[in-house]
Protein backbone atom coordinates (compact mmCIF):
# COMPACT_ATOMS: atom_id res chain seq x y z
CA UNK A 1 0.00 0.00 0.00
CA UNK A 2 1.19 3.52 -0.78
CA UNK A 3 1.91 5.83 2.14
CA UNK A 4 -0.14 9.02 1.93
CA UNK A 5 2.11 11.95 2.83
CA UNK A 6 1.68 13.62 6.18
CA UNK A 7 1.53 17.39 6.27
CA UNK A 8 -0.75 20.03 4.80
CA UNK A 9 -3.35 18.66 2.37
CA UNK A 10 -4.55 21.62 0.29
CA UNK A 11 -8.20 21.58 -0.83
CA UNK A 12 -8.71 23.75 -3.90
CA UNK A 13 -11.31 26.52 -4.06
CA UNK A 14 -13.95 26.22 -6.77
CA UNK A 15 -13.45 28.74 -9.55
CA UNK A 16 -13.93 29.16 -13.28
CA UNK A 17 -10.65 31.08 -13.47
CA UNK A 18 -8.22 28.28 -14.28
CA UNK A 19 -5.16 30.52 -14.56
CA UNK A 20 -5.82 31.97 -11.10
CA UNK A 21 -6.41 28.51 -9.64
CA UNK A 22 -3.08 27.30 -10.98
CA UNK A 23 -1.30 30.35 -9.57
CA UNK A 24 -2.89 29.77 -6.17
CA UNK A 25 -1.99 26.09 -6.06
CA UNK A 26 1.54 26.83 -7.28
CA UNK A 27 1.97 29.23 -4.36
CA UNK A 28 0.67 26.62 -1.90
CA UNK A 29 3.04 23.99 -3.28
CA UNK A 30 5.94 26.44 -3.13
CA UNK A 31 5.03 26.95 0.53
CA UNK A 32 5.39 23.25 1.20
CA UNK A 33 1.98 21.60 1.09
CA UNK A 34 2.32 17.83 0.88
CA UNK A 35 -0.70 17.01 -1.31
CA UNK A 36 -3.51 18.73 -3.19
CA UNK A 37 -7.16 17.74 -3.57
CA UNK A 38 -9.06 19.12 -6.55
CA UNK A 39 -12.61 19.84 -5.47
CA UNK A 40 -15.14 21.27 -7.94
CA UNK A 41 -18.83 20.45 -7.63
CA UNK A 42 -19.86 22.32 -10.78
CA UNK A 43 -21.44 20.58 -13.74
CA UNK A 44 -18.87 22.03 -16.15
CA UNK A 45 -17.28 18.79 -17.33
CA UNK A 46 -14.83 20.42 -19.75
CA UNK A 47 -13.61 22.90 -17.13
CA UNK A 48 -13.18 20.22 -14.52
CA UNK A 49 -11.20 18.01 -16.89
CA UNK A 50 -8.96 20.90 -17.93
CA UNK A 51 -8.32 22.05 -14.37
CA UNK A 52 -7.68 18.56 -13.02
CA UNK A 53 -5.27 17.74 -15.84
CA UNK A 54 -3.36 20.99 -15.40
CA UNK A 55 -3.16 20.45 -11.64
CA UNK A 56 -1.79 16.93 -12.07
CA UNK A 57 1.07 18.33 -14.15
CA UNK A 58 1.68 21.19 -11.69
CA UNK A 59 1.69 18.94 -8.62
CA UNK A 60 4.09 16.50 -10.25
CA UNK A 61 6.60 19.31 -10.73
CA UNK A 62 6.64 19.55 -6.94
CA UNK A 63 6.53 15.76 -6.40
CA UNK A 64 3.16 16.14 -4.68
CA UNK A 65 0.09 13.96 -5.38
CA UNK A 66 -3.09 15.40 -6.89
CA UNK A 67 -6.26 13.76 -5.59
CA UNK A 68 -9.65 14.27 -7.25
CA UNK A 69 -12.61 14.75 -4.95
CA UNK A 70 -15.70 12.60 -5.45
CA UNK A 71 -15.22 11.78 -9.16
CA UNK A 72 -13.64 8.43 -9.93
CA UNK A 73 -14.09 8.83 -13.68
CA UNK A 74 -12.32 12.19 -13.71
CA UNK A 75 -9.49 10.84 -11.57
CA UNK A 76 -9.01 8.03 -14.06
CA UNK A 77 -9.31 10.24 -17.16
CA UNK A 78 -6.76 12.82 -16.05
CA UNK A 79 -4.39 10.22 -14.54
CA UNK A 80 -4.60 11.82 -11.11
CA UNK A 81 -2.75 10.26 -8.21
CA UNK A 82 -5.96 9.17 -6.56
CA UNK A 83 -9.54 9.86 -5.61
CA UNK A 84 -11.27 10.94 -2.42
CA UNK A 85 -14.72 9.46 -1.88
CA UNK A 86 -17.51 10.46 0.48
CA UNK A 87 -20.12 8.15 1.91
CA UNK A 88 -22.34 8.39 -1.19
CA UNK A 89 -19.66 8.71 -3.87
CA UNK A 90 -19.15 5.08 -4.78
CA UNK A 91 -17.31 1.97 -3.70
CA UNK A 92 -13.74 2.03 -2.46
CA UNK A 93 -13.23 -1.44 -3.89
CA UNK A 94 -14.48 -0.29 -7.30
CA UNK A 95 -12.10 2.65 -7.14
CA UNK A 96 -9.21 0.31 -6.40
CA UNK A 97 -10.09 -1.92 -9.34
CA UNK A 98 -10.27 1.04 -11.72
CA UNK A 99 -7.29 3.03 -10.47
CA UNK A 100 -5.01 0.15 -9.52
CA UNK A 101 -2.60 -0.34 -6.63
CA UNK A 102 -0.39 2.66 -7.34
CA UNK A 103 -3.04 5.32 -6.69
CA UNK A 104 -4.32 6.79 -3.45
CA UNK A 105 -7.88 6.22 -2.31
CA UNK A 106 -9.15 8.35 0.54
CA UNK A 107 -12.44 8.16 2.39
CA UNK A 108 -14.52 10.73 4.26
CA UNK A 109 -15.51 9.20 7.59
CA UNK A 110 -17.13 12.30 9.13
CA UNK A 111 -17.55 11.68 12.87
CA UNK A 112 -17.55 7.87 12.68
CA UNK A 113 -14.80 5.51 13.80
CA UNK A 114 -16.90 2.64 12.43
CA UNK A 115 -16.86 4.18 8.94
CA UNK A 116 -13.10 4.56 9.21
CA UNK A 117 -12.68 0.92 10.19
CA UNK A 118 -14.83 -0.15 7.26
CA UNK A 119 -12.87 2.09 4.88
CA UNK A 120 -9.59 0.69 6.15
CA UNK A 121 -10.87 -2.84 5.62
CA UNK A 122 -11.95 -1.90 2.08
CA UNK A 123 -8.44 -0.72 1.25
CA UNK A 124 -8.46 3.04 1.85
CA UNK A 125 -5.01 4.64 1.93
CA UNK A 126 -6.16 7.31 4.37
CA UNK A 127 -9.32 8.27 6.25
CA UNK A 128 -10.60 11.79 6.89
CA UNK A 129 -12.55 12.99 9.92
CA UNK A 130 -14.32 16.34 10.39
CA UNK A 131 -15.50 18.98 10.69
CA UNK A 132 -13.41 19.77 13.73
CA UNK A 133 -13.98 23.52 13.80
CA UNK A 134 -16.49 25.93 12.23
CA UNK A 135 -15.72 25.99 8.52
CA UNK A 136 -16.42 28.86 6.11
CA UNK A 137 -16.78 26.25 3.35
CA UNK A 138 -19.31 24.06 5.19
CA UNK A 139 -20.62 26.10 8.13
CA UNK A 140 -23.43 23.67 8.94
CA UNK A 141 -21.25 20.55 8.97
CA UNK A 142 -21.57 18.42 12.13
CA UNK A 143 -18.59 18.58 14.47
CA UNK A 144 -16.06 15.85 15.11
CA UNK A 145 -14.31 15.71 18.48
CA UNK A 146 -10.61 15.51 19.28
CA UNK A 147 -11.42 12.32 21.17
CA UNK A 148 -12.29 10.70 17.83
CA UNK A 149 -8.69 11.10 16.65
CA UNK A 150 -7.38 9.68 19.92
CA UNK A 151 -9.73 6.71 19.66
CA UNK A 152 -8.79 6.13 16.02
CA UNK A 153 -5.04 6.11 16.50
CA UNK A 154 -4.76 2.60 18.04
CA UNK A 155 -7.11 0.89 15.56
CA UNK A 156 -6.68 2.76 12.28
CA UNK A 157 -3.32 2.01 10.69
CA UNK A 158 -3.56 4.32 7.70
CA UNK A 159 -2.97 8.09 7.96
CA UNK A 160 -5.62 10.17 9.73
CA UNK A 161 -6.62 13.37 7.95
CA UNK A 162 -8.42 16.12 9.87
CA UNK A 163 -10.59 18.67 8.07
CA UNK A 164 -12.85 21.59 8.88
CA UNK A 165 -12.03 25.15 9.89
CA UNK A 166 -8.33 24.46 10.47
CA UNK A 167 -6.11 27.50 11.11
CA UNK A 168 -2.56 28.01 12.41
CA UNK A 169 -4.13 28.80 15.79
CA UNK A 170 -6.06 25.53 16.24
CA UNK A 171 -4.07 23.06 14.13
CA UNK A 172 -1.73 21.93 16.91
CA UNK A 173 -4.69 20.51 18.86
CA UNK A 174 -5.35 18.11 15.99
CA UNK A 175 -1.73 17.07 15.66
CA UNK A 176 -1.52 16.46 19.41
CA UNK A 177 -4.65 14.27 19.18
CA UNK A 178 -3.12 12.11 16.45
CA UNK A 179 -3.83 13.67 13.05
CA UNK A 180 -1.19 12.88 10.43
CA UNK A 181 -2.43 15.36 7.84
CA UNK A 182 -4.47 18.56 7.92
CA UNK A 183 -6.84 19.32 5.04
CA UNK A 184 -7.06 23.09 4.61
CA UNK A 185 -8.93 25.37 2.21
CA UNK A 186 -9.84 28.80 3.65
CA UNK A 187 -6.71 29.28 5.78
CA UNK A 188 -4.64 28.72 2.65
CA UNK A 189 -6.55 30.22 -0.24
CA UNK A 190 -8.53 33.03 1.42
CA UNK A 191 -5.44 34.92 2.58
CA UNK A 192 -3.28 37.52 0.80
CA UNK A 193 -0.06 35.45 0.84
CA UNK A 194 -0.78 31.80 0.07
CA UNK A 195 2.85 30.72 0.06
CA UNK A 196 3.47 32.26 3.49
CA UNK A 197 0.29 30.67 4.87
CA UNK A 198 1.36 27.25 3.58
CA UNK A 199 4.82 27.69 5.09
CA UNK A 200 3.35 28.75 8.44
CA UNK A 201 1.04 25.74 8.58
CA UNK A 202 3.83 23.43 7.47
CA UNK A 203 6.02 24.62 10.33
CA UNK A 204 3.57 23.06 12.76
CA UNK A 205 4.66 19.63 11.56
CA UNK A 206 8.33 20.48 12.00
CA UNK A 207 7.61 21.63 15.54
CA UNK A 208 5.62 18.46 16.23
CA UNK A 209 8.46 16.20 15.08
CA UNK A 210 10.95 18.00 17.33
CA UNK A 211 8.88 17.47 20.49
C-alpha positions in Angstrom: 0.0 0.0 0.0 1.2 3.5 -0.8 1.9 5.8 2.1 -0.1 9.0 1.9 2.1 12.0 2.8 1.7 13.6 6.2 1.5 17.4 6.3 -0.8 20.0 4.8 -3.4 18.7 2.4 -4.6 21.6 0.3 -8.2 21.6 -0.8 -8.7 23.7 -3.9 -11.3 26.5 -4.1 -14.0 26.2 -6.8 -13.5 28.7 -9.5 -13.9 29.2 -13.3 -10.6 31.1 -13.5 -8.2 28.3 -14.3 -5.2 30.5 -14.6 -5.8 32.0 -11.1 -6.4 28.5 -9.6 -3.1 27.3 -11.0 -1.3 30.3 -9.6 -2.9 29.8 -6.2 -2.0 26.1 -6.1 1.5 26.8 -7.3 2.0 29.2 -4.4 0.7 26.6 -1.9 3.0 24.0 -3.3 5.9 26.4 -3.1 5.0 27.0 0.5 5.4 23.3 1.2 2.0 21.6 1.1 2.3 17.8 0.9 -0.7 17.0 -1.3 -3.5 18.7 -3.2 -7.2 17.7 -3.6 -9.1 19.1 -6.6 -12.6 19.8 -5.5 -15.1 21.3 -7.9 -18.8 20.5 -7.6 -19.9 22.3 -10.8 -21.4 20.6 -13.7 -18.9 22.0 -16.1 -17.3 18.8 -17.3 -14.8 20.4 -19.7 -13.6 22.9 -17.1 -13.2 20.2 -14.5 -11.2 18.0 -16.9 -9.0 20.9 -17.9 -8.3 22.0 -14.4 -7.7 18.6 -13.0 -5.3 17.7 -15.8 -3.4 21.0 -15.4 -3.2 20.4 -11.6 -1.8 16.9 -12.1 1.1 18.3 -14.2 1.7 21.2 -11.7 1.7 18.9 -8.6 4.1 16.5 -10.3 6.6 19.3 -10.7 6.6 19.5 -6.9 6.5 15.8 -6.4 3.2 16.1 -4.7 0.1 14.0 -5.4 -3.1 15.4 -6.9 -6.3 13.8 -5.6 -9.6 14.3 -7.2 -12.6 14.7 -5.0 -15.7 12.6 -5.5 -15.2 11.8 -9.2 -13.6 8.4 -9.9 -14.1 8.8 -13.7 -12.3 12.2 -13.7 -9.5 10.8 -11.6 -9.0 8.0 -14.1 -9.3 10.2 -17.2 -6.8 12.8 -16.0 -4.4 10.2 -14.5 -4.6 11.8 -11.1 -2.8 10.3 -8.2 -6.0 9.2 -6.6 -9.5 9.9 -5.6 -11.3 10.9 -2.4 -14.7 9.5 -1.9 -17.5 10.5 0.5 -20.1 8.2 1.9 -22.3 8.4 -1.2 -19.7 8.7 -3.9 -19.1 5.1 -4.8 -17.3 2.0 -3.7 -13.7 2.0 -2.5 -13.2 -1.4 -3.9 -14.5 -0.3 -7.3 -12.1 2.6 -7.1 -9.2 0.3 -6.4 -10.1 -1.9 -9.3 -10.3 1.0 -11.7 -7.3 3.0 -10.5 -5.0 0.1 -9.5 -2.6 -0.3 -6.6 -0.4 2.7 -7.3 -3.0 5.3 -6.7 -4.3 6.8 -3.4 -7.9 6.2 -2.3 -9.2 8.3 0.5 -12.4 8.2 2.4 -14.5 10.7 4.3 -15.5 9.2 7.6 -17.1 12.3 9.1 -17.5 11.7 12.9 -17.6 7.9 12.7 -14.8 5.5 13.8 -16.9 2.6 12.4 -16.9 4.2 8.9 -13.1 4.6 9.2 -12.7 0.9 10.2 -14.8 -0.2 7.3 -12.9 2.1 4.9 -9.6 0.7 6.2 -10.9 -2.8 5.6 -11.9 -1.9 2.1 -8.4 -0.7 1.3 -8.5 3.0 1.8 -5.0 4.6 1.9 -6.2 7.3 4.4 -9.3 8.3 6.2 -10.6 11.8 6.9 -12.6 13.0 9.9 -14.3 16.3 10.4 -15.5 19.0 10.7 -13.4 19.8 13.7 -14.0 23.5 13.8 -16.5 25.9 12.2 -15.7 26.0 8.5 -16.4 28.9 6.1 -16.8 26.2 3.3 -19.3 24.1 5.2 -20.6 26.1 8.1 -23.4 23.7 8.9 -21.2 20.5 9.0 -21.6 18.4 12.1 -18.6 18.6 14.5 -16.1 15.8 15.1 -14.3 15.7 18.5 -10.6 15.5 19.3 -11.4 12.3 21.2 -12.3 10.7 17.8 -8.7 11.1 16.7 -7.4 9.7 19.9 -9.7 6.7 19.7 -8.8 6.1 16.0 -5.0 6.1 16.5 -4.8 2.6 18.0 -7.1 0.9 15.6 -6.7 2.8 12.3 -3.3 2.0 10.7 -3.6 4.3 7.7 -3.0 8.1 8.0 -5.6 10.2 9.7 -6.6 13.4 8.0 -8.4 16.1 9.9 -10.6 18.7 8.1 -12.9 21.6 8.9 -12.0 25.1 9.9 -8.3 24.5 10.5 -6.1 27.5 11.1 -2.6 28.0 12.4 -4.1 28.8 15.8 -6.1 25.5 16.2 -4.1 23.1 14.1 -1.7 21.9 16.9 -4.7 20.5 18.9 -5.4 18.1 16.0 -1.7 17.1 15.7 -1.5 16.5 19.4 -4.7 14.3 19.2 -3.1 12.1 16.5 -3.8 13.7 13.1 -1.2 12.9 10.4 -2.4 15.4 7.8 -4.5 18.6 7.9 -6.8 19.3 5.0 -7.1 23.1 4.6 -8.9 25.4 2.2 -9.8 28.8 3.7 -6.7 29.3 5.8 -4.6 28.7 2.6 -6.6 30.2 -0.2 -8.5 33.0 1.4 -5.4 34.9 2.6 -3.3 37.5 0.8 -0.1 35.4 0.8 -0.8 31.8 0.1 2.9 30.7 0.1 3.5 32.3 3.5 0.3 30.7 4.9 1.4 27.2 3.6 4.8 27.7 5.1 3.3 28.7 8.4 1.0 25.7 8.6 3.8 23.4 7.5 6.0 24.6 10.3 3.6 23.1 12.8 4.7 19.6 11.6 8.3 20.5 12.0 7.6 21.6 15.5 5.6 18.5 16.2 8.5 16.2 15.1 10.9 18.0 17.3 8.9 17.5 20.5 
